[in-house]
């Protein structure tokens, strides 16, 4: 929340395409590093809090950047369709993300799931 005024300035001054790619890459690296720590049984609770804070900060900077980029790149008559596809992609990813993590937790805990 405290970053929002500063991120608006950064989004307006930087190349939005490059910024979107960097934000995704940084979030992926943070998540991958914590995943590798977890696989090696070396992850600590405070590292999960730091990861969550960094990923959330990246998301709150990513969302205004991607919406501004879509407005910039999309012709006026196609804007509604582009915005719909963006929201469907985000909501589809949010809706499907618990299922793989549930399968992973069931598999790693030694429980067997019946479908």
TORKOL-716809 format. One record per atom (N, C-alpha, C): x, y, z; atom name; residue number from 1. Coordinates in pm, whole numbers, always signed. Each point is the difference from the previous one (the first is absolute). Last residue first. Layout:
% TORKOL-716809
        u        v        w   atom   seq
        X        Y        Z     CA   NUM
...
END
This chain:
% TORKOL-716809
        u        v        w   atom   seq
    -1008    -4048     -662      N   115
      -78      +93      -81     CA   115
     -126      -66      -50      C   115
     +380      -38     +431      N   114
      -84      -72      -94     CA   114
      -84     +101      -77      C   114
     +499      +17     +274      N   113
     -130      +60      -29     CA   113
      -75      -85     -100      C   113
     +410      -60     +391      N   112
      -45      -38     -132     CA   112
     -139      +56      -20      C   112
     +456     +139     +318      N   111
     -139      -38       -8     CA   111
      -36      -35     -142      C   111
     +429     +177     +158      N   110
      -13     -145       +4     CA   110
     -144      -47       -4      C   110
     +210     +451      -39      N   109
      -29      -40     +138     CA   109
      -20     -151      +11      C   109
      +84     +220     -420      N   108
     +118       +9      +85     CA   108
      -27      -42     +143      C   108
     -357       +3     -323      N   107
     +106      -90      -44     CA   107
     +118       +2      +97      C   107
     -356     +301      +70      N   106
      -46     -137      +25     CA   106
     +110      -99      -36      C   106
      +78     +450      -94      N   105
       +2      -22     +144     CA   105
      -47     -141      +35      C   105
      -12     +132     -452      N   104
     +138       -6      +46     CA   104
       +5      -28     +150      C   104
     -420      +72     -199      N   103
      +57     -127      -46     CA   103
     +142      -17      +51      C   103
     -203     +409      +84      N   102
      -64     -104      +81     CA   102
      +55     -136      -39      C   102
     +134     +367     -253      N   101
      +66       +4     +130     CA   101
      -61     -104      +94      C   101
     -186      +55     -436      N   100
     +133      -61       -2     CA   100
      +68       +2     +136      C   100
     -432     +206      -16      N    99
       -4     -141      -33     CA    99
     +139      -63       -9      C    99
      -83     +482      +74      N    98
       -8      -88     +117     CA    98
       +6     -148      -33      C    98
       +9     +343     -357      N    97
     +122      -17      +78     CA    97
      -15      -87     +125      C    97
     -338     +155     -339      N    96
      +61     -132      -21     CA    96
     +121      -22      +90      C    96
     -253     +413       +0      N    95
      -91     -109      +30     CA    95
      +63     -137      -13      C    95
     +240     +399     -109      N    94
      -31       -2     +143     CA    94
      -88     -119      +36      C    94
      +96      +74     -453      N    93
     +120      -42      +71     CA    93
      -22       -6     +149      C    93
     -347     +167     -264      N    92
      +20     -142      -29     CA    92
     +124      -55      +69      C    92
      -89     +460      +25      N    91
      -93      -76      +84     CA    91
      +10     -149      -27      C    91
     +267     +285     -263      N    90
      +38      +16     +141     CA    90
      -92      -84      +89      C    90
      -99      +12     -461      N    89
     +128      -66      +24     CA    89
      +42       +7     +146      C    89
     -385     +232     -137      N    88
      -24     -145       -6     CA    88
     +129      -77      +25      C    88
      +27     +470      -31      N    87
      -66      -41     +124     CA    87
      -29     -150       +1      C    87
     +184     +179     -396      N    86
      +94      +18     +111     CA    86
      -61      -49     +131      C    86
     -274      +10     -381      N    85
      +97     -109       -7     CA    85
     +103      +10     +113      C    85
     -310     +350      -40      N    84
      -69     -123      +38     CA    84
      +96     -119       -1      C    84
     +154     +413     -161      N    83
      -13       +5     +145     CA    83
      -70     -126      +52      C    83
      +32      +53     -464      N    82
     +134      -20      +57     CA    82
       -5       -2     +153      C    82
     -399     +100     -236      N    81
      +39     -140      -18     CA    81
     +137      -28      +62      C    81
     -152     +444       +2      N    80
      -85      -81      +88     CA    80
      +38     -147      -11      C    80
     +216     +310     -292      N    79
      +44      +11     +140     CA    79
      -82      -88      +94      C    79
      -25      +98     -495      N    78
      +36     -133      +48     CA    78
      +37       -1     +149      C    78
     -114     +400     -251      N    77
     -113      -91      -20     CA    77
      +29     -142      +50      C    77
     +341     +351      +27      N    76
     -118      +28      +80     CA    76
     -113     -100      -14      C    76
     +513     -155      -79      N    75
      -89     +100      -60     CA    75
     -130      +11      +79      C    75
     +468     -157     +227      N    74
     -125      -49      -59     CA    74
      -78     +115      -63      C    74
     +423      +43     +251      N    73
      +21      -80     -121     CA    73
     -128      -36      -74      C    73
      +16     +261     +418      N    72
      +94      +62      -93     CA    72
       +5      -75     -133      C    72
     -253     -166     +366      N    71
      -62     +123      -51     CA    71
      +86      +65     -106      C    71
     +180     -370     +219      N    70
     -111      -41      -86     CA    70
      -72     +122      -57      C    70
     +337      +77     +314      N    69
      +58      -50     -124     CA    69
     -110      -44      -97      C    69
     -121     +131     +435      N    68
      +42     +117      -78     CA    68
      +59      -43     -135      C    68
     -114     -339     +300      N    67
     -123      +67      -47     CA    67
      +33     +125      -81      C    67
     +356     -238     +198      N    66
      -58      -77     -110     CA    66
     -130      +65      -50      C    66
     +222     +199     +371      N    65
      +85       +4     -119     CA    65
      -65      -72     -116      C    65
     -201       -5     +432      N    64
      -19     +128      -70     CA    64
      +85      +11     -128      C    64
      +52     -408     +246      N    63
     -138      +21      -45     CA    63
      -22     +136      -65      C    63
     +428     -127     +205      N    62
      -28      -63     -130     CA    62
     -139      +37      -52      C    62
     +148     +128     +433      N    61
      +63      +84     -101     CA    61
      -30      -53     -140      C    61
     -156     -232     +372      N    60
      -64     +132       +7     CA    60
      +68     +100      -91      C    60
     +180     -438      +35      N    59
     -133       -5      -60     CA    59
      -64     +138       -1      C    59
     +415      -49     +214      N    58
      +14      -13     -144     CA    58
     -134       -2      -71      C    58
       +4       -5     +467      N    57
      +44     +131      -48     CA    57
      +18       -1     -151      C    57
     -101     -408     +203      N    56
     -116      +90       +6     CA    56
      +37     +139      -49      C    56
     +345     -315      +35      N    55
      -90      -38     -109     CA    55
     -123      +91       -2      C    55
     +308      +58     +353      N    54
      +60      +37     -128     CA    54
      -92      -32     -118      C    54
     -135     -132     +437      N    53
       +5     +146      -10     CA    53
      +55      +45     -135      C    53
       +1     -462     +100      N    52
     -137      +49      -18     CA    52
       -3     +151      -15      C    52
     +412     -201     +102      N    51
      -43      -35     -135     CA    51
     -139      +55      -28      C    51
     +162      +49     +435      N    50
      +73      +89      -92     CA    50
      -42      -28     -145      C    50
     -173     -285     +330      N    49
      -57     +134      +13     CA    49
      +68      +99      -94      C    49
     +174     -433      +24      N    48
     -131       -2      -66     CA    48
      -68     +135       +8      C    48
     +400      -60     +230      N    47
      +27       +5     -144     CA    47
     -131       -5      -79      C    47
      -10      -51     +470      N    46
      +24     +139      -36     CA    46
      +29      +14     -149      C    46
      -54     -435     +183      N    45
     -126      +74       -7     CA    45
      +23     +144      -42      C    45
     +346     -367     -172      N    44
      -43      +47     +131     CA    44
     -125      +86      -17      C    44
     +292     -413     -289      N    43
      -80     +122       +1     CA    43
      -44      +31     +143      C    43
     +253     -389     -182      N    42
      +75     +107      +65     CA    42
      -78     +131       +9      C    42
      -64     -460     -232      N    41
      -41       +6     +142     CA    41
      +80     +104      +78      C    41
       -3      -98     -487      N    40
     +116      -41      +78     CA    40
      -26       +3     +151      C    40
     -333     +144     -304      N    39
      +35     -135      -44     CA    39
     +119      -56      +78      C    39
     -129     +447      +74      N    38
      -98      -92      +56     CA    38
      +30     -144      -41      C    38
     +263     +348     -182      N    37
      +26      -13     +144     CA    37
      -95     -101      +64      C    37
      -78     +107     -446      N    36
     +123      -80      +13     CA    36
      +40      -17     +146      C    36
     -364     +280      -92      N    35
      -36     -139      -32     CA    35
     +123      -91      +12      C    35
      +61     +461      +48      N    34
      -66      -55     +119     CA    34
      -41     -145      -25      C    34
     +187     +228     -363      N    33
     +101      -14     +105     CA    33
      -60      -57     +128      C    33
     -287      +98     -366      N    32
      +86     -114      -27     CA    32
     +104      -20     +110      C    32
     -278     +381      +17      N    31
      -77     -121      +27     CA    31
      +84     -125      -22      C    31
     +197     +414     -106      N    30
      -29       -5     +144     CA    30
      -73     -130      +34      C    30
      +77      +90     -454      N    29
     +125      -33      +69     CA    29
      -22      -12     +150      C    29
     -362     +144     -266      N    28
      +31     -140      -26     CA    28
     +127      -44      +72      C    28
     -123     +456      +14      N    27
      -93      -81      +80     CA    27
      +28     -149      -19      C    27
     +246     +296     -265      N    26
      +40      +12     +141     CA    26
      -91      -82      +89      C    26
     -106      +22     -460      N    25
     +124      -73      +22     CA    25
      +43       +5     +147      C    25
     -378     +251     -140      N    24
      -27     -144       -3     CA    24
     +126      -81      +30      C    24
      +51     +463      -35      N    23
      -81      -33     +117     CA    23
      -33     -148       +4      C    23
     +225     +168     -380      N    22
      +86       -1     +119     CA    22
      -78      -38     +125      C    22
     -240      +52     -404      N    21
      +88     -116       -7     CA    21
      +90      -10     +123      C    21
     -276     +379      -43      N    20
      -82     -120      +21     CA    20
      +88     -124       -1      C    20
     +208     +405     -110      N    19
      -33       -5     +142     CA    19
      -85     -123      +34      C    19
     +104      +99     -452      N    18
     +118      -49      +71     CA    18
      -28      -14     +150      C    18
     -337     +186     -261      N    17
      +25     -138      -44     CA    17
     +116      -60      +77      C    17
     -105     +459      +64      N    16
      -93      -91      +69     CA    16
      +22     -145      -40      C    16
     +348     +419      +39      N    15
      -64      -76     -108     CA    15
      -84     -110      +63      C    15
      +80     +439     +300      N    14
      +74     -112      -60     CA    14
      -78      -63     -116      C    14
     -177     +370     +266      N    13
     +129      +40      -56     CA    13
      +74     -110      -74      C    13
     -432      -52     +230      N    12
      -14     +103     -102     CA    12
     +132      +33      -69      C    12
      -12     -308     +364      N    11
      -75      -56     -113     CA    11
      -12     +102     -113      C    11
     +193     +140     +408      N    10
      +88      -93      -71     CA    10
      -68      -57     -124      C    10
     -255     +270     +287      N     9
     +102      +81      -67     CA     9
      +92      -89      -83      C     9
     -318     -214     +268      N     8
      -65      +74     -109     CA     8
      +98      +84      -79      C     8
     +140     -225     +394      N     7
       -9      -88     -116     CA     7
      -69      +68     -117      C     7
      +35     +222     +417      N     6
     +129       -7      -68     CA     6
       -6      -88     -124      C     6
     -382      +44     +287      N     5
      +31     +129      -64     CA     5
     +132       -2      -79      C     5
     -130     -407     +236      N     4
      -85      +37     -114     CA     4
      +30     +137      -59      C     4
     +191     -244     +403      N     3
      +76      +12     -125     CA     3
      -80      +59     -114      C     3
     -174     -106     +442      N     2
      +88     +116       +7     CA     2
      +77      +24     -130      C     2
     -278     -378      +47      N     1
      -82     +118       +0     CA     1
      +87     +126       +0      C     1
END
